[in-house]
Structure formats: structure tokens, C-alpha cells
Amino acid sequence: MAIIKPVKIFVRLIKLFIFLALLIVPLYLFHVHGLILNKVAKYLYYKDELKPVDVIVVLSGEETERVEYGVKLFKEGWARKDRMILSGGPAVWKHTWASLMQEHAIYLGVPKKAIILEDKSRSTEEKARFTREILKRYGYTSIILVTSPYHSKRAFKIFKKIIGNEIKIISAPTEESWFRFDDWWKREKERKAVLSEYSKFFRLWIFGD
């Protein structure tokens, strides 16, 4: 079993301290500085200018908004290879999130032959890893990455880290979402989403290589 060097432990403790400080400060400002709190949430958002790519990748989550936006981009012709990758592992019983998204995409008019399923992943990291295998298998060199607004920056960073510079990634968070940045702290669902995303974001930062 490998021994973690004291310096590495110290660095992780410092990162953990910073994370806790950044988590406590927004809560302290809860009723004081709305402008600052809006910026806290918008830090989680990352969007690129849309450009034609080989394939559109849609990450599972948030009921139907992600797949519906992915289908919209597909119908607009942003995927040069006319293909979509739907990424999401086990859901319930024998179903996977990818298969459920496929049913919805077909209902919305996407041909079944245009859909590639990534149905093994259980996390954003695994989505990136398994999607990379599909991209290499088909020889795709560019993707549009579709996810929710609050998940967009972390998803982009994870995909960039795992896929590397060999694949061009364009971040395209959904345009119509239940999540709204303005006054997010006043609504319980948005509060939970932001705090949960920050905890995952900083876990990636603290324990990532």
C-alpha cells in the first residue's frame, strides 16, 4: 500500500481548509449580498461559442432538459457525422439512463441509427472515460458537450482532463433549464444544487491529481 507523503497530506489539508472557507462565506452572505451570491453560482457555468463538431454528447441527468437540448442541436445540424452519444449508466431495474434518453430522443425525431449509447457510467468521471473510448473507436475528434448550466464547468474540466487535447470540446449547457442563477439562494432546489455541485467541484480539486 503506497504511503502518501506528508507534503501531499499538508496540501490536501490546505485545500480542504480553503474549500470550507469558501463554503461558509456564501452562507454568511446569504441575506446580505445578492450580487455576490449570484456570482458564486455563475462560477459553476461555462459555455463556449457553438461550432460544428463530429458528434454531440449528452450527459444524463435532470429528467429531459439535457436530451431535449441535445436533440435541438442535432436537428440544427451541429453534428457533422449526424451522430449523438447519450451517456448514462444503470437507472432502475434493467434500464439505463442512456436507454431512457434514447427513447426520448427517438420520440423527438432522432433516427435510432444516429444514436450511440454509453451505458456503463455512474459518475461524470466515468462518463468522460467511457465516452473517450467511443470517440477513439469511431475516430471522432470534436464534440459538443451538453449538460445542465450548474454542472457545465465541472463537466468540461473533467472531460478536458480525461480526454485531453486530442479531442476538441465545446461546452453547451442547456438553454432552457429549471435552474435559474438569479436569486438561486431563495429557492431550496437551487440551493441544494449549488452546494452539491461545489462539494463535488472541490472534491475534484482536493483529491484530483
Secondary structure as the mmCIF struct_conf table of DSSP 4:
data_model
#
loop_
_struct_conf.conf_type_id
_struct_conf.id
_struct_conf.beg_label_comp_id
_struct_conf.beg_label_asym_id
_struct_conf.beg_label_seq_id
_struct_conf.end_label_comp_id
_struct_conf.end_label_asym_id
_struct_conf.end_label_seq_id
HELX_LH_PP_P HELX_LH_PP_P1 ALA A 2 LYS A 5
HELX_RH_AL_P HELX_RH_AL_P1 PRO A 6 TYR A 28
TURN_TY1_P TURN_TY1_P1 LEU A 29 VAL A 32
HELX_RH_AL_P HELX_RH_AL_P2 GLY A 34 LYS A 42
TURN_TY1_P TURN_TY1_P2 TYR A 43 LEU A 44
HELX_LH_PP_P HELX_LH_PP_P2 ASP A 48 LEU A 50
STRN STRN1 VAL A 53 LEU A 59
TURN_TY1_P TURN_TY1_P3 GLU A 62 THR A 64
HELX_RH_AL_P HELX_RH_AL_P3 GLU A 65 LYS A 75
TURN_TY1_P TURN_TY1_P4 GLU A 76 GLY A 77
STRN STRN2 ALA A 79 SER A 87
STRN STRN3 PRO A 90 PRO A 90
BEND BEND1 VAL A 92 VAL A 92
TURN_TY1_P TURN_TY1_P5 TRP A 93 LYS A 94
STRN STRN4 THR A 96 THR A 96
HELX_RH_AL_P HELX_RH_AL_P4 TRP A 97 TYR A 107
TURN_TY1_P TURN_TY1_P6 LEU A 108 GLY A 109
HELX_RH_3T_P HELX_RH_3T_P1 LYS A 112 ALA A 114
STRN STRN5 ILE A 115 GLU A 118
BEND BEND2 ARG A 122 SER A 123
HELX_RH_AL_P HELX_RH_AL_P5 THR A 124 TYR A 138
TURN_TY1_P TURN_TY1_P7 GLY A 139 GLY A 139
STRN STRN6 SER A 142 VAL A 146
HELX_RH_3T_P HELX_RH_3T_P2 PRO A 149 HIS A 151
HELX_RH_AL_P HELX_RH_AL_P6 SER A 152 ILE A 163
TURN_TY1_P TURN_TY1_P8 ASN A 165 GLU A 166
BEND BEND3 ILE A 167 ILE A 167
STRN STRN7 LYS A 168 SER A 171
BEND BEND4 GLU A 175 GLU A 176
BEND BEND5 TRP A 178 TRP A 178
BEND BEND6 PHE A 181 PHE A 181
TURN_TY1_P TURN_TY1_P9 ASP A 182 ASP A 183
HELX_RH_3T_P HELX_RH_3T_P3 TRP A 184 LYS A 186
BEND BEND7 ARG A 187 ARG A 187
HELX_RH_AL_P HELX_RH_AL_P7 GLU A 188 PHE A 207
#
